[in-house]
Amino acid sequence: MAKITHKAAAERVALLKRELEVHNRNYYVLNAPTISDFEYDLLMQELQGLEAMFPDLATPDSPTQHVGSDLESPAESSEGSRSEGSWSEAGDASQGKPSETSRSTEFQQVAHRYPMMSLGNTYSLEELYEFNDRIAKAIATDIHLPGSANDGDNAAATQAAGQTPRYTFSCELKFDGTAICLTYRNGKLLHALTRGDGTKGDDVTRNVVNIPAIPKELTRSAGGPEIPEEFEIRGEIYMPFADFERLNAERTERGEIPFANPRNAAAGSLKLQTPEEMAKRGLDCVLYHFITDNNPFKTHIEAIEAAHSWGLPVSEYSRKANSIGEAMEYIKEWDTRRKQLPFATDGIVIKVNELDLQRQLGFTAKSPRWATAYKFKPESALTPLLSIDYQVGRTGAITPVANLEPVPLSGTIVKRASLHNKDQMDLLDIHIGDWVYVEKGGEIIPKITAVERSKRPESARKPHFPEVCPDCGTPLVRDLEQARHYCPNSDNCPEQIKGRFIHFVSRKAMDILAGEATIEQLYDNGFIRELPDLYTLTPLQLMSLEGWQRKSVDNFLDSLEKSKSVPFERVLYALGIRHIGETTAKGVAAHFGSMEALMGASREDLLQVPDIGGIMADAVLEWCANEKHRKMVETLRAIGLQFEIDESSRQKLSDSLEGCTVVVSGNFSISREEMKRLIAAHGGKCTGSVSGSTTYLLAGEKAGPEKLRKAEKLGIKVISEEDFRHLTEGSEAPKDLFSEI
């Protein structure tokens, strides 16, 4: 670090503390970080360096002295590192049993029996060798083990002396999730706490019991290690990529802001007030730190293997390393292999394996001396920002999108990246002409993470976020809850209108043979303005369009005619009511039975529908109260669309699947939609993802490998189409649905 005066250092330290406080709250409490982990770690390292140069500036409230906090009250937050954050000093029984200390607005706060500390991290392989040197030196000095204090590889030193290594390492993937602490007493789950501020955490037991991987009761195998009367085990709750993508798709359908990455989605889901909703999120868990008084195990790996034998979820990817060199090989291997994993991981954790050495090495003020994390630096690219577009979505939300000089990133060429909203643009202090760093959020979605201010040209100019809709000119409205601007002119804004048409014709809605380009073409030629206009299109109009031939015209018109038989629940979904996605539309349709009943429903009536909350109810009421929407429904009804449940499709054929939850995956002799209706006709319920509440995974040809893997992991029975036929055998199934099975 360059020379700096005490006054300048004090000013910089004060600024860094304020910045880190804001970023910690965004990350831990709001689950909406505005900078990457790498950028955060750079700020933290700068603060640590300044405090080392000027020790009087290292105050007790510094972020370098405390772990971060996920507690809701800002006044109770203690800021600090955003590392793994789940370490504790075992064996100190003087701190007593967990007890209630305070109550947040949502969850009861409970004291940790052992503090949940942070974990030091590095992006440098050289610093890992230094970590090993410190351990070797401490062991040689404090407990007089033989070997040089400067040996970079303790195995090499001891083997050269004809001895076996005196310590080994446990190498583990660093799961990118949210920390959890589980306590078991007499083999049963007592409670589950978040990390909180390190001394107390939120009691989220009611939600955690809905995560299939976490057992409520442990089982000791014959001849296996005994289960201690009481112990804690800590780890991460995370969301696999498949569930993350599904959740974001559902949020987008409802007009909600998608989560930035799987870690945010997991943390936000864990704090939901409705356990039933949390159970649908597809959360998983991995545990990696065992704590109990009078620990019966000699090594960390032995303790984790015992936990696995009792039924607790641990990582299958961990490995013992006899030297720092072997640990480096593990890091090199997983820097490549991690890209094929079905979940997010951002580094490797290296721990001294021997528990007695862990105890002797001890802790600093906020982290263990016997463990560290090597974090993979996110693949990023530096490229010029050419311009910013402001896109208008189907629900009117305005999203700023950066146009970039094309740059290769993670195997693709990136030309555009999201800036999310005006707040994000302000935080980045972004200018047109800036050189910007681009990463893939969760290695999936391109996003701008920082500006390289040293490369800012004199001609760079600050962008002006629009005050009116860039498409129709209507003054924008700011949604304070979602930090978004949106256009309220939903019925006359061209981009919103085209967005509704694209949604209406989509496969899960009306399944009409028209994509975005076709809708653009029809709209630009003045052929469509309202949804019923699709059904008045003539062959002559279509043949007049560029690229249309007789066959494409016939196929399009045939798909329009077929759409008239689409069931009511899909028609309701196709209407594009704000916050009403595919699953919710099914529930609403089943509850009310007809559009007429729905449009006459009160708010209280709507709240009786499962999974409908106040925001959704208000959105339905607002939509139905619009006279233009009511006239559109009547026009579509006259055209022949289905606006009430087909009673024959609701007719129950048997109770053979009563109480069963079935997940359908793959291809069958009938369509998947027909298969789902058939399951419902036999009393079953269909869901989209495999969880602990799933009864069967009905797997056809090319069933999803992730669903099959999860079913095997959870012990869910996988059945074929033929198995399904036997389950429902003897029922009077309609031939058009079941004769092929």
Secondary structure, 3 states (H helix, E strand, C coil): CCCCCHHHHHHHHHHHHHHHHHHHHHHHHCCCCCCCHHHHHHHHHHHHHHHHHCHHHCCCCCHHHCECCCCCCHHHCCCCECCCCCECCCCCHHHCCCCEEEECCCCEEEECCCCCECCCEECCHHHHHHHHHHHHHHHHHHCCCCCCCCCCCHHHHHHHCCCCCCCCEEEEEEECCEEEEEEEECCEEEEEEECCCCCEEEECHHHHCCCCCCCCECCCCCCCCCCCCEEEEEEEEECCHHHHHHHHHHHHHCCCCCCCCHHHHHHHHHCCCCHHHHHCCCCEEEEEEEECCCCCCCEHHHHHHHHHHCCCCECCCCEEECCHHHHHHHHHHHHHHHHHCCCCEEEEEEEECEHHHHHHHCECCCCECCEEEEECCCCEEEEEEEEEEEEECCCCEEEEEEEEEEEEECCEEEEEEECCCHHHHHHHCCCECCEEEEEEECCCEEEEEEECHHHCCCCCECCCCCCECCCCCCECEEECCCCEEECCCCCCCHHHHHHHHHHHHCCCCCCCCCCHHHHHHHHHCCCCCCHHHHHHCCHHHHHCCCCCCHHHHHHHHHHHHHHCCCCHHHHHHHCCCCCCCHHHHHHHHHHHCEHHHHHCCCHHHHHCCCCCCHHHHHHHHHHHHCHHHHHHHHHHHHHCCCCECCHHHHCCCCCCCCCCEEEEECECCCCHHHHHHHHHHCCCEEECCCCCCCCEEEECECCCHHHHHHHHHHCCEEECHHHHHHHCCCCCCCHHHHCCC
